Amino acid sequence: MAGRIRRRAQPARAGAAAVFNQNNPWWVVMPDITRYLQRISFLLRQGRPVNDVAIYVPTDDAWASFSPGKVSIDQAMNGLFGPDLIRSILEAGYNFDFIDDTTIQQVGKVEQGSLSANTSRYRIIILPGVERIPVATLRKLEDFARNGGTLIATRRRPSLAPGLEGREEQGRQIHTIVQALFEGSSAPAHFVDDERQQLATLLAKSLAPDVASSSPAPDIGFVHRSTPFAEIYFVANTDNQRVQTQAAFRVTEMEPEWWDPFTARVYRAGSVSHSKDSTSVALDLEPYESRVLVITHRPRPGSASAGIQASPPEPLDLSGGWNVSFGEAAASLPMDHLQAWTDNAETHFFSRQATYEKTVSIPAGALQKQFETRLDFGSGTAVERTEQRGNGIRAWYEGPVREAAVVFVNGQRAGSVWHPPYTLDVTPFLHPGENTFRIVVANLAINQIAGRALPDYRLLNLRYGERFTLEDMKDIQPLPSGLLGTIRLITEHAQKPMSLP
């Protein structure tokens, strides 16, 4: 069970689902979403996982806490793990797995300062406030600690054997082992009573963080896979604010590259520095943005002499003068300035696709070989976090594209925009002179639902019982839709993709 990428996540159950078909407005960008998922899924299946920390799952303590009506292992774990354990591990720069008695006893092998379980190797094992533990598990963990592994108990030390059979004898064995592990100047294991204040410091003394930020970045999460040819890091900003920091990855004598899972292009990383213990790379992540850093043995290409470079032209503002049609057969309406569909009474409850069209004149000087031109839709807006009630989850961020768009330049599909940063490279599709832009924007189905009376489920509930609860449907309102930001054509010096062998 791998540690969650979400920094603020707790060990409670979580799930996500979506339905994508021709009746869902997001269907228009589904090909791009699936390509992204394919690339990420492929990369994160390579090699083996690198999670330094294993959190012991105190199943016996959970069973002991059961009472009538409260017999869920998952729910019991919320209280057993506590509010600070997972957050402290992640913010200290480590990722983790959960590990249980069966894995430790039947699969776990102590070797070279680690506990190996199949393809995973754990250098640190944490007992989170554990009271009950089988003797066989504790003996394997004792072997782990005495052979160079880091064993940490938090909040309290184990003191009881689970169950009733042989409880007193096993309890005495546990007391003896725990005393040898945690007491005395030569004790091989460690105890911390305050996870929030002490755990991160102890982890850093035991093992250098896998990813360490030069400035606090608690909302940066990562997943690390190791292969014979590369170290793969999936890095995500789980916050609604942009994050800029320098991150040190625990990899040496290798060169970092950005692999773009949206475009399949590979770029060498900038602002790179090396030390004897790590490789540092500049991180610049938009709200909720994810990226893939691949650190390889491939030699870093030398920098070509740039010579005297021409300055790129000023950005071209395209925010006005669009013709917009709503639906396939609708007439085109002028939109002098971008605004939400919900501002217009005729499109207040519109949920489908709207097409924005505009012709733009581009001078030849803006299309020189050393330049690249991006269609930039502007930045989104962070939303103040509030307590969520009822069902549903949300991102605390409103983008300038509501909700997804496909861009056509001179009749060719240039790509789609559905995630931060809301920008698209359109360089290959431009030519000097007049260029036509067509942007197909899809919003959410909720606007159309808001314009209708909600179904009455009372008879169904009377016959079959209340089998489901609608998600926040009581006071449903249309959401702002369309292109809401400032659209610009931005020309910059091109970042040349690397040629892969």
Secondary structure, 3 states (H helix, E strand, C coil): CECCCCCCCCCCCCCCCCCCCCCCHHHHHHHHHHHHHHHHHHHCCCCEECCCEEEECCHHHHHHCCECCECCHHHHHHHHHCCCHHHHHHHCCCCEEEECHHHHHHHCEEECCEEEECCEEECEEEEECCCECCHHHHHHHHHHHHCCCEEEEECCCCCECCCCCCHHHHHHHHHHHHHHHHCCCCCCCEEECCHHHHHHHHHHHHCCCCEEECCCCCCEEEEEEECCCEEEEEEEECCCCCEEEEEEECCCCCEEEEECCCCCCEEECCCCEECCCCEEEEEEECCCCEEEEEEECCCCCCCCCCCCCCCCCCCEECCCCEEEEECCCCCCEEECCCCCHHHCHHHCCCCCEEEEEEEEEECHHHHCCCEEEEEECCCCEECCCCCCCCCCCCCCEECCEECEEEEEECCEEEEEECCCCCEEECHHHCCCEEEEEEEEEECCCHHHHHCCCCCCCHHHHHHHCCCCCCCCCCCCCCCCCEECCCCEEEEEECCCCCCCC
